[in-house]
């Protein structure tokens, strides 16, 4: 899974700014919308709620929103 973009999604929520992350996988068969445990070698392991948002020429795209 590769991170494609990070985008602010509106105003602030207290002292935080909501944002969304868009990822892509090369698989054509989409993952189901649910929470997945993901690992990054520098950031460690975390749970993300991923939503499939469609395909592009390179694979399936997913979104995770942080509020």
N, CA, C and O of each residue as an XYZ file, in Angstrom:
268
protein
N       0.846     -1.157      0.000
C       0.000      0.000      0.000
C       0.901      1.232      0.000
O       1.875      1.315      0.748
N       0.548      2.184     -0.859
C       1.347      3.396     -1.004
C       0.478      4.615     -0.697
O      -0.656      4.714     -1.166
N       1.021      5.539      0.093
C       0.327      6.798      0.389
C       0.428      7.714     -0.816
O       1.528      7.996     -1.290
N      -0.724      8.189     -1.322
C      -0.753      9.064     -2.494
C      -0.874     10.527     -2.117
O      -0.207     11.376     -2.707
N      -1.726     10.837     -1.132
C      -1.932     12.243     -0.782
C      -2.485     12.370      0.622
O      -3.096     11.446      1.159
N      -2.255     13.543      1.207
C      -2.819     13.934      2.493
C      -3.454     15.303      2.290
O      -2.823     16.213      1.754
N      -4.714     15.445      2.721
C      -5.462     16.663      2.452
C      -6.242     17.088      3.692
O      -6.887     16.256      4.331
N      -6.191     18.384      4.042
C      -7.043     18.908      5.102
C      -8.487     18.826      4.640
O      -8.778     19.054      3.466
N      -9.401     18.502      5.559
C     -10.803     18.325      5.173
C     -11.726     19.209      6.009
O     -12.622     18.698      6.682
N     -11.527     20.488      5.978
C     -12.428     21.389      6.684
C     -11.714     22.172      7.764
O     -10.492     22.318      7.754
N     -12.509     22.671      8.698
C     -11.994     23.506      9.774
C     -11.218     22.715     10.798
O     -10.615     21.686     10.494
N     -11.244     23.214     12.012
C     -10.514     22.552     13.082
C     -11.486     21.822     13.991
O     -12.672     22.149     14.038
N     -10.985     20.849     14.701
C     -11.742     20.103     15.700
C     -10.993     20.270     17.014
O     -10.153     19.448     17.379
N     -11.315     21.353     17.718
C     -10.545     21.669     18.924
C      -9.186     22.186     18.510
O      -9.089     23.189     17.803
N      -8.145     21.517     18.938
C      -6.788     21.932     18.582
C      -6.209     21.104     17.437
O      -5.007     21.161     17.177
N      -7.069     20.323     16.741
C      -6.619     19.473     15.629
C      -7.241     19.926     14.317
O      -8.322     20.514     14.294
N      -6.548     19.645     13.237
C      -7.069     19.893     11.896
C      -7.409     18.552     11.262
O      -6.519     17.729     11.052
N      -8.693     18.316     10.952
C      -9.066     17.046     10.306
C      -8.369     16.907      8.947
O      -8.148     17.893      8.243
N      -8.029     15.668      8.596
C      -7.372     15.418      7.312
C      -7.742     14.045      6.802
O      -8.239     13.201      7.547
N      -7.492     13.830      5.514
C      -7.735     12.534      4.919
C      -6.469     12.059      4.226
O      -5.684     12.854      3.710
N      -6.289     10.746      4.226
C      -5.164     10.118      3.539
C      -5.723      9.230      2.436
O      -6.684      8.491      2.652
N      -5.121      9.304      1.257
C      -5.505      8.447      0.134
C      -4.346      7.489     -0.139
O      -3.198      7.905     -0.297
N      -4.674      6.203     -0.190
C      -3.695      5.147     -0.442
C      -4.054      4.418     -1.729
O      -5.177      4.521     -2.223
N      -3.085      3.679     -2.268
C      -3.342      2.813     -3.424
C      -2.675      1.473     -3.203
O      -1.575      1.384     -2.656
N      -3.373      0.420     -3.646
C      -2.797     -0.914     -3.714
C      -2.847     -1.365     -5.165
O      -3.669     -0.879     -5.942
N      -1.986     -2.277     -5.527
C      -1.943     -2.772     -6.901
C      -3.023     -3.819     -7.160
O      -3.318     -4.124     -8.315
N      -3.616     -4.373     -6.103
C      -4.623     -5.414     -6.272
C      -5.873     -4.861     -6.944
O      -6.310     -3.749     -6.647
N      -6.433     -5.633     -7.834
C      -7.682     -5.233     -8.489
C      -8.889     -5.589     -7.629
O      -9.909     -4.902     -7.687
N      -8.789     -6.648     -6.836
C      -9.874     -7.038     -5.937
C      -9.830     -6.128     -4.709
O      -8.842     -6.152     -3.975
N     -10.873     -5.325     -4.464
C     -10.810     -4.363     -3.361
C     -10.872     -5.033     -1.991
O     -11.509     -6.071     -1.817
N     -10.202     -4.420     -1.035
C     -10.352     -4.805      0.358
C     -11.715     -4.316      0.822
O     -12.225     -3.322      0.305
N     -12.304     -4.995      1.780
C     -13.587     -4.562      2.320
C     -13.391     -3.326      3.196
O     -12.317     -3.118      3.759
N     -14.433     -2.514      3.303
C     -14.403     -1.361      4.196
C     -14.405     -1.874      5.627
O     -15.361     -2.517      6.061
N     -13.331     -1.587      6.360
C     -13.228     -2.012      7.763
C     -11.924     -1.482      8.346
O     -11.175     -0.770      7.676
N     -11.664     -1.835      9.589
C     -10.426     -1.441     10.259
C      -9.350     -2.463      9.920
O      -9.564     -3.670     10.024
N      -8.186     -1.956      9.511
C      -7.029     -2.807      9.201
C      -5.851     -2.371     10.058
O      -5.645     -1.183     10.303
N      -5.096     -3.341     10.503
C      -3.846     -3.043     11.206
C      -2.770     -2.872     10.145
O      -2.532     -3.773      9.341
N      -2.120     -1.711     10.145
C      -1.070     -1.428      9.174
C       0.232     -1.151      9.920
O       0.223     -0.702     11.066
N       1.340     -1.424      9.257
C       2.656     -1.223      9.868
C       3.521     -0.382      8.944
O       3.509     -0.545      7.724
N       4.267      0.513      9.557
C       5.212      1.370      8.844
C       6.530      1.265      9.586
O       6.556      1.280     10.817
N       7.610      1.161      8.855
C       8.883      0.889      9.550
C       9.308      2.026     10.459
O      10.018      1.771     11.431
N       8.915      3.272     10.202
C       9.283      4.397     11.078
C       8.167      4.791     12.046
O       8.445      5.186     13.179
N       6.909      4.688     11.615
C       5.786      5.124     12.448
C       5.240      4.027     13.351
O       4.510      4.310     14.302
N       5.587      2.787     13.062
C       5.107      1.687     13.874
C       3.800      1.117     13.349
O       3.472      1.265     12.172
N       3.061      0.464     14.235
C       1.822     -0.207     13.876
C       0.630      0.609     14.366
O       0.654      1.158     15.467
N      -0.422      0.685     13.530
C      -1.642      1.401     13.915
C      -2.833      0.792     13.208
O      -2.682      0.082     12.213
N      -4.018      1.072     13.724
C      -5.249      0.618     13.103
C      -5.856      1.770     12.315
O      -5.977      2.883     12.827
N      -6.241      1.499     11.056
C      -6.867      2.504     10.191
C      -8.178      1.963      9.654
O      -8.260      0.801      9.257
N      -9.208      2.806      9.642
C     -10.467      2.461      9.000
C     -10.333      2.865      7.544
O     -10.312      4.054      7.228
N     -10.242      1.888      6.657
C     -10.037      2.145      5.229
C     -11.327      1.923      4.458
O     -12.049      0.950      4.673
N     -11.594      2.865      3.548
C     -12.788      2.812      2.708
C     -12.337      2.766      1.252
O     -11.619      3.665      0.812
N     -12.737      1.745      0.490
C     -12.388      1.732     -0.935
C     -13.139      2.862     -1.639
O     -14.348      3.015     -1.459
N     -12.413      3.663     -2.450
C     -13.051      4.809     -3.115
C     -12.974      4.712     -4.633
O     -13.410      5.630     -5.327
N     -12.435      3.634     -5.157
C     -12.426      3.440     -6.603
C     -11.056      3.080     -7.136
O     -10.053      3.090     -6.423
N     -11.054      2.761     -8.418
C      -9.805      2.367     -9.061
C      -9.285      3.503     -9.938
O     -10.028      4.403    -10.330
N      -8.006      3.435    -10.227
C      -7.392      4.269    -11.251
C      -6.548      3.340    -12.117
O      -6.624      2.121    -11.964
N      -5.760      3.883    -13.005
C      -5.008      3.027    -13.931
C      -3.963      2.156    -13.248
O      -3.448      1.217    -13.855
N      -3.639      2.464    -11.967
C      -2.591      1.706    -11.273
C      -3.099      0.802    -10.155
O      -2.307      0.088     -9.541
N      -4.385      0.817     -9.882
C      -4.908     -0.067     -8.841
C      -6.088      0.516     -8.100
O      -6.738      1.445     -8.579
N      -6.364     -0.036     -6.923
C      -7.495      0.372     -6.094
C      -7.048      1.457     -5.115
O      -5.957      1.389     -4.550
N      -7.922      2.474     -4.922
C      -7.627      3.569     -4.002
C      -8.514      3.464     -2.762
O      -9.662      3.025     -2.833
N      -7.952      3.878     -1.627
C      -8.629      3.820     -0.336
C      -8.451      5.157      0.380
O      -7.486      5.886      0.150
N      -9.424      5.458      1.267
C      -9.326      6.696      2.040
C      -9.441      6.368      3.523
O     -10.217      5.499      3.919
N      -8.655      7.078      4.342
C      -8.760      7.063      5.795
C      -8.922      8.512      6.228
O      -8.124      9.366      5.839
N      -9.951      8.804      7.035
C     -10.218     10.166      7.473
C      -9.929     10.270      8.977
O     -10.317      9.403      9.761
N      -9.248     11.339      9.354
C      -8.888     11.611     10.752
C      -9.560     12.909     11.159
O      -9.319     13.952     10.551
N     -10.414     12.853     12.196
C     -11.119     14.050     12.631
C     -10.696     14.473     14.019
O     -11.197     15.469     14.541
